[in-house]
């Protein structure tokens, strides 16, 4: 199958091809699907898309439609699946779900982005693990050092006279 080269087309022909690609996307066809039907290399068509800012913007606008088409096809395959075709259909459904998520991540992607306006209060709670300490000796030394350093920074005040004398005798 001979494919057209990028140099062999006029700007009007390129625009016509790109419009067909975008129409194909709305109908669930990938860029490669439509390019192959038109006997043009898919890589060439993608280069034309990124070189034409207006067509690339339209391509980006069409991606959610392509994602919706993939999701609808996955549903159709799932509904038509039989015991004999279920393993093969599962692979196709997973692939279509992946393609839908890549084409329209806000609609079909796993990662959800939540936006919040207004004030937020954040409370942090520190929870210590109940994991046993491996170096108990080092932990004790660190605790003793911390207590001694704290005592050196703020000495313990002396008791007033007469208070607690009976315990000292």
C-alpha positions as CSV (number, residue, x, y, z in Angstrom):
1,X,0.0,0.0,0.0
2,X,1.6,3.2,-1.2
3,X,1.3,6.2,1.2
4,X,1.3,9.8,0.2
5,X,4.3,11.9,1.3
6,X,3.9,15.2,3.1
7,X,5.7,17.0,0.3
8,X,3.3,15.7,-2.3
9,X,0.2,17.5,-0.9
10,X,-0.9,21.1,-1.0
11,X,-1.9,23.1,2.1
12,X,-5.6,22.7,1.0
13,X,-5.2,18.9,0.7
14,X,-3.6,18.8,4.1
15,X,-6.4,20.8,5.6
16,X,-8.9,18.4,4.0
17,X,-7.1,15.4,5.4
18,X,-7.0,16.9,8.9
19,X,-10.7,17.8,8.7
20,X,-11.4,14.1,7.8
21,X,-9.2,13.0,10.7
22,X,-11.1,15.2,13.2
23,X,-14.5,13.9,11.8
24,X,-13.2,10.4,12.2
25,X,-12.3,11.1,15.9
26,X,-15.9,12.2,16.5
27,X,-16.9,8.8,15.2
28,X,-14.5,6.8,17.3
29,X,-11.6,6.5,14.8
30,X,-8.1,7.2,15.8
31,X,-5.7,9.4,13.8
32,X,-4.0,6.2,12.5
33,X,-7.4,4.6,11.5
34,X,-8.4,7.6,9.3
35,X,-4.9,8.1,7.9
36,X,-4.7,4.5,6.8
37,X,-8.1,4.8,5.1
38,X,-6.8,7.8,3.3
39,X,-3.5,5.9,2.5
40,X,-1.4,8.5,4.3
41,X,1.2,7.8,6.9
42,X,-0.2,8.4,10.4
43,X,3.0,10.0,11.6
44,X,2.8,12.5,8.7
45,X,-0.8,13.4,9.7
46,X,0.3,14.0,13.3
47,X,3.1,16.3,12.1
48,X,0.6,18.3,10.1
49,X,-1.6,18.5,13.2
50,X,1.1,20.0,15.4
51,X,2.3,22.4,12.7
52,X,-1.2,24.0,12.3
53,X,-2.1,25.7,15.6
54,X,-5.8,26.0,14.7
55,X,-6.2,22.4,13.7
56,X,-4.2,21.2,16.7
57,X,-6.6,23.2,19.0
58,X,-9.5,21.5,17.2
59,X,-7.8,18.1,17.6
60,X,-7.5,18.8,21.4
61,X,-11.2,19.8,21.5
62,X,-12.1,16.5,19.7
63,X,-10.2,14.2,22.1
64,X,-13.0,14.0,24.7
65,X,-15.3,12.9,21.9
66,X,-12.9,10.2,20.9
67,X,-12.7,9.1,24.6
68,X,-16.5,8.9,24.7
69,X,-16.5,6.8,21.6
70,X,-14.0,4.4,23.1
71,X,-16.1,4.2,26.3
72,X,-19.2,3.5,24.3
73,X,-17.5,0.8,22.3
74,X,-16.3,-0.8,25.5
75,X,-19.9,-0.9,26.8
76,X,-21.0,-2.4,23.4
77,X,-18.3,-5.1,23.6
78,X,-19.2,-5.9,27.1
79,X,-22.9,-6.3,26.3
80,X,-22.2,-8.5,23.3
81,X,-19.7,-10.7,25.1
82,X,-20.4,-14.4,25.3
83,X,-18.8,-17.2,27.3
84,X,-16.8,-18.1,24.2
85,X,-15.4,-14.6,23.6
86,X,-15.2,-13.3,27.2
87,X,-11.4,-13.6,27.6
88,X,-10.7,-11.8,24.3
89,X,-13.4,-9.2,25.0
90,X,-11.9,-8.5,28.4
91,X,-8.6,-7.5,26.7
92,X,-10.4,-5.3,24.2
93,X,-12.5,-3.7,27.0
94,X,-9.4,-3.0,29.1
95,X,-7.7,-1.5,26.0
96,X,-10.7,0.7,25.2
97,X,-11.0,1.9,28.8
98,X,-7.3,2.8,28.8
99,X,-7.7,4.7,25.5
100,X,-10.7,6.5,26.8
101,X,-8.8,7.5,29.9
102,X,-5.9,8.8,27.8
103,X,-8.2,10.6,25.3
104,X,-10.4,12.2,28.0
105,X,-8.6,12.0,31.4
106,X,-11.0,14.3,33.2
107,X,-14.0,12.2,32.2
108,X,-12.6,8.6,32.2
109,X,-9.2,8.8,34.0
110,X,-8.5,7.2,37.3
111,X,-7.0,10.3,38.8
112,X,-9.6,12.8,39.9
113,X,-8.7,16.5,40.5
114,X,-10.8,18.2,43.1
115,X,-10.8,22.0,43.3
116,X,-11.9,23.9,46.3
117,X,-12.4,27.6,46.8
118,X,-12.4,29.3,50.1
119,X,-10.6,28.8,53.4
120,X,-9.4,25.5,54.5
121,X,-8.3,24.4,57.9
122,X,-5.7,21.6,58.2
123,X,-5.2,19.6,61.3
124,X,-2.2,17.3,61.6
125,X,-2.3,14.4,64.0
126,X,0.9,12.7,64.7
127,X,0.5,9.0,65.3
128,X,3.4,6.9,66.5
129,X,3.8,3.4,65.3
130,X,3.6,0.5,67.7
131,X,6.7,-0.9,66.0
132,X,9.2,-2.3,68.5
133,X,12.4,-0.2,68.9
134,X,15.4,-2.1,67.6
135,X,18.1,-0.2,69.5
136,X,16.6,0.2,73.0
137,X,20.0,1.3,74.5
138,X,20.3,4.2,72.0
139,X,16.7,5.2,72.7
140,X,17.3,5.3,76.5
141,X,20.5,7.3,76.1
142,X,18.7,9.8,73.9
143,X,15.9,10.1,76.4
144,X,18.3,10.6,79.3
145,X,20.3,13.2,77.3
146,X,17.1,15.0,76.5
147,X,15.9,15.1,80.1
148,X,19.4,16.4,81.3
149,X,19.5,19.0,78.6
150,X,16.0,20.2,79.5
151,X,17.0,20.4,83.2
152,X,20.1,22.4,82.4
153,X,18.1,24.9,80.5
154,X,15.4,25.4,83.2
155,X,16.6,24.3,86.6
156,X,14.0,23.0,89.1
157,X,13.0,25.7,91.6
158,X,13.8,25.1,95.3
159,X,10.9,24.4,97.6
160,X,10.0,27.2,100.0
161,X,11.3,26.8,103.6
162,X,9.2,24.7,105.8
163,X,7.5,22.9,102.9
164,X,8.6,19.3,102.7
165,X,11.1,19.5,105.6
166,X,9.5,16.7,107.4
167,X,10.2,14.3,104.5
168,X,13.9,15.3,104.6
169,X,14.4,14.4,108.2
